[in-house]
Structure formats: C-alpha cells, structure tokens
Amino acid sequence: MKVWDGVSDARINFNAVDLGFGRIAGTRQMARLTENLNLQRALLRHLGGSPAVQLVDNTKVESIQKDNQEGGGWPTVSLSNGRVLRARLLVGADGFNSPVRSYAGIQSYGWNYPTQAIVATLFHSPRSFVPNTTAYQRFLPTGPIAFLPLSPTASSLVWSTRPALAMALTKTDPVILSRMINAAFRLPEVSIRYLHDRILEAQEAGKPLSVEEITEEITWRERSYNIDCHSAYASASVDPASVNIGVPSVGAELLPPLVEIIQPGTVASFPLRFQHTESYIGNDARAVLVGDAAHTIHPLAGQGLNMGLADVACLARCVELAVIRGGDIGSYTALAPYARERYFENHKIMSVCDKLHKLYSATAEPIVWARSVGLEVLNELDTLKAAIMMSAGASDGNKGARDGSPAWGLAANAVEMVSGTARFAEVAGAGLRSTAVGALQQLARAAASAAGEAGQSRH
C-alpha cells in the first residue's frame, strides 16, 4: 500500500514482504479486497449448508417488544408474514439506523463529517511490469482518494470529498469522472482544487463541463507543470490503454493505473459520520449490537467491515462459552466479556481514523510540515509499520507466514505487546527517541499551538 500527502508529497509504503508474507509458498497477503456481492454469496452458501440455521428473507420486522410472560423480558420480534419470534438473545446487526438499538434503549454519540464518499468500480488495462496488488491512497485537503485492487483489470474507488462536489461528480458523465480520478492522483493539489471549482461553477450555472472541456483543462495544467506526455504523471494527454504497454515510465509504480472505463451502475455516494454507542449491551441485556449498529467510522483506513467481523467473532466466542458452561446466552454475565473486549478496541481505531481525517484536512504550513516529516520518519521505522499492518488486519490467519521470516525476528515480540494503546505509545515513543527525532513532537505541538492562536486571533 502506497500512501502520500497530497500537499507535500511525503510518502509511506506498506509492503507485505516486510512482514515476510510472499516469501514462503502458500502464505497469505497483507490484506484482501473482496467485493460485497461475492462476500454475501459465500456467507449465504455457507449458512445454507447449516441445518441449525433458518434463513427468513423477503420479510420485514414490524416491531420489537418485550414479552410479558412470567420470568419474561425476552425480546419478541413481529414479522410482516405474521410470525412472532421470541428470542433469548437479540443481535442487532441492522446498520446505522438500528431498530434493535432503539429497542434496547442504547444511546449513541457522534457527528457528521463535512465530506461525502464516492464509490465506483474502475476498469483499466493490466500492467506488464507489476501485478495489480498495490493499493494507492492520496490525502487531499478535501479528503482522501483511494484506489483499491480487485483483479488485474479492475479496482475499486473510495473518494472522500465535499458533498457538493460529490453530488456533481456522481451526476456527471462517467468519462469526466474517470478523467478527474486520474488527475486526482497526479496533478498538484492546487490544480485539483481549481478543477473542482470549475466543475462546481459550471454545475451551478446549469452548464456542466463537457468531456472535451475537462480534458482540455487537465491537459493545459499538465503542460504548465512541464509534465511530458510520456511521464507517469500524464493522464489527459495520453491514451490510457497504451500506457501499460512496453517499457514503463519512470515512477510508474508510484501511481495507480490509468482508469479507462467506470463500470455502469457502480457509481454511488453516501455521507460519512462518526458514531459510537455508549454501550454494546441493552439496558436489560438480551440485546447486543455488532457492526454499524454499534459504530460507524470514516472509511480512510478501510476498517469498518473488519471491525464488524471482529465483533461477530468475539460475540460468537462468548455465546459458545456460555452454552458450554450451561449459562444463559442473553445474560449480562455472558455478554460482558464481548463488550469489554470490543468497545476499547473499536474506539482506538475510530479515534485514530478521526484524528487522521482532521490532521490531513489542515492546510496550514506548520501542520503540513510536521505531519510530512512525521510520515517520512515513520516510513523508516519497520517495527512500527509492522505493528500498523498487523493491527489493520494482517495478523489473523497468517501464523504460517511468521515461520522462517527474518522480519519477525525484528518485529514479532514488539508487535505482540503493542495491542493496547498505552503500550503502543511507549514503543512508538522509544522508537522516535532512538532515531533522534523526538523533537518532532515538540515541533508538532508548537505548530498546533500556533494554529490555535491564529484561530483565536481570527475570532
């Protein structure tokens, strides 16, 4: 994964080889991207072969109430087909606007981000010099844009930007959107900002830009920056289908392949928010939340689904343990370990993503300088990079990759100990001090303080 600052171009690279993945035949990758439809099909196929599971589809939940039977308090779910289900444990995996959360009386807190996500499936030519197994993410002040590989000729887009621009881009000609995606990874940030303003101005005037106009705008700006048509940073002035043929341009591996076509019907947009419930367990127990019903997160690190899957795995272990011990799976005693384990872990990831979003939205020079130097220093600290990769999903199921890997001699012990925030901070602090860049922390504080004082003076 290649990540860089859209303002300063400071970069950090995460490579599976750094953890020993790929060096041994049969070992897994650092991460895998799977289309939602394929994931759903696999899960449904698995459930269909389980006789203990009954699937009810094409049915709505009309209401959820608490029964009045003696010794009751169990949730009763009334369905649109007339059935009423009485549950010993009701699991709310029903999304952000969770009816189960409302029934359980669980409060939540959070806020809407001033950004909206654009998603789409992108088609491009296969690369002759490197497989399409690298994810690219550029942090622009308006939000990050990510290019995520699915196959040799297909990738997924997740672009966070301002709501007005997201609306304009999703309604525009798909060819214009593909031009803007290519430019967003290549042109300087000031030019990207200008192109965004041009699109919005044309949209407000009721005269959207044509494909020829946006191509001309991008081409002119490429020439103004002396970007040769044979450069890896050229997009509008070249044929995307011919770029990956023959000898690659210098630096081509630093950028994603040029988008040629956007798959029809895949462009969509949705608002982004931060939301975390005060508890994962209902006031009277017998109701528990997982996934988006319990937490929603900014997609910049791609951890929303992973967090939900980890919730389910932990809850399953708690239910299994209660059954083995002959306990009540809906009791607070059975569910408390799930809440203790997952709440803190989820909150750590959510807090980091929220702070990253705010940090990279800033354009003040001291803040840009501090974050850029910090990113470049982190890129040299293999142990901390290994910890980040493992915490983001590279550790589970990769036990085999550890054996015989030189990287694990350096990172394994330290990484295993930094699962808690406090320990991670200690190790990170030690790493920074050992590389004589502890002063960066003071400079960052000074930059933040200066920005705060400037903000106060404006008010």
PyMOL commands that set and color helices and strands:
alter all, ss='L'
color gray80, all
select helices_A, chain A and resi 16-19+36-48+99-104+163-171+174-184+189-204+211-224+240-243+252-254+291-293+299-301+304-324+332-361+365-378+382-394+399-402+406-417+421-434+439-458
alter helices_A, ss='H'
color red, helices_A
select strands_A, chain A and resi 2-5+11-13+61-66+75-79+84-86+90-92+108-123+136-140+143-151+154-161+261-262+268-277+287-289+295-296
alter strands_A, ss='S'
color yellow, strands_A
deselect
rebuild
show_as cartoon
